[in-house]
Amino acid sequence: MKSFFGIFLFVGLIISACSVGVTTTPIDKHFILDDNSSKIWLVNKLVKNNVDYSNKEIGKKDIIIFFATGRCMIQKMNTFGDTIGDKFNYYLRMSTAPPTLELIKEKKRWLFTVHTITDDKIILLPQKGVKFPYEMELIPLPEP
């Protein structure tokens, strides 16, 4: 009986210690895109109907540079530094269900469902009716 009371008391202390006065803050995933400044993501895969259409040569793959200002630029990796890519405004909406990423440039509007977003991979699924019908897998630009 004494050991049962001791176990009950120990479990009660553990549970109360883990829950008393502790508040949780939701993780803001916006910083993953731009690191609160700018971040270069490599378009590792462009998939449509289970076929990967991305270039296999890393220098000919697309990159997306996300800036903390809400703008991004898309261009071929082998032109980076020589030319300016296509500029878009982007909107990451993590509070919607499902979360979305929208890229807008004049009359172009690409809307994606955010399937996965981590420090080392983002998977974007195109929403129906958008003129860019490819699933994109983005990874941070790797070291050469």
NORMO-V188937 format. One line per field, one symbol per residue. burial: 1 if it has 16 or more other ideal C-beta (glycine too) atoms within 10 Angstrom, else 0. A space follows every 10 residues. Layout:
burial=???
This chain:
burial=0000000000 0000000000 0000000000 0111000010 1111111000 0001000000 1111110000 0111111001 0000100101 0101000001 1110000001 1101001000 0111110000 0101111101 1000
